Amino acid sequence: MRGFSNVVAAVQAELDRARVKHPDWEADDVVYCAAIVGEEAGELLKAAVQFRGEGGTMEACDMEAIQTAATCFRFLMRG
């Protein structure tokens, strides 16, 4: 795995990308925001299952974890 600073940089880059791609984050709708976090976590779980037994890659798991972390930060930052 990568070092802490590399992980933080990857999450920051994903957060920046997500803000551009999805500018209409409904920060006041806590259920909507939590659902997006849950969706990303589900994609991470799917990638992990695929890695474990279906020929998936650790890189796909890492990418989904980065997206999940970025979404968690977006939730916490309210936007």
N, C-alpha and C positions, 0 to 999 in steps of 0.2 A: 504494500500500500504506500501511499504518498505521505510525506511529512505534513504536520499540522498547517504550516503556512501555505503549502500547495493546495490542501483541501479547502482552506478558507478562501483562497484566491479563486478556486473553481466554483465554490458556492456563490461568491460575490459576482463572478462573471455570469453565472446562471440567473441570479437575481436580477441583474441588469438586463439580460436578454428577455426574461419573462416580463419585466415591466414594459418593455417596448412591444413585445408580441401581444401581451394581454393588458392593455392600459386601463381597462374598465373593471379593475379589481373592486368588488363591492365591499369595502372595508367595514362598512356599518352593518353588514349582514353576517353576523358571526357564524350562523349555520352554513351559509354558502362558503365562507372562507374555510371553515373546518372540513367541509365536504371536499374541497379541493385538496387540502392536506391529506385527507383519507384516501382520495383517489391516487395521489402520488405514492403514498405508502403502499397501496395495493399493487401499483405497478412495480415497485421495488420487490414486493413479495413474489409477484409473478416471475420477475427476472431471476430471483434466487431459486425458485422451483425449477425454472428452465435450466439454470446453471447446474443444479444438483443432478438432474436426471434426463434432461431433454436436449443436451448439446448447446445450452446457452453459454454466455461468456461472463467472466468476472467484470469485464469492462462495461457490459450492459448493466450489471448490478451496481457498479460504481456510479454510472451516469444516473440511474434511477435514484440512488441515495443522494446524489448531489441535487437533483431536482426536488426531492422530498425535503432536504434541508433548506433549500432556497425558499420553498413554499412555506415551511415553518417560520422562517425569518420574516417573510412577507406577512404572514398572519400576525406575528408578534409586533411588527412595525406598523400594522394597520394600513398596509398599502404596499 
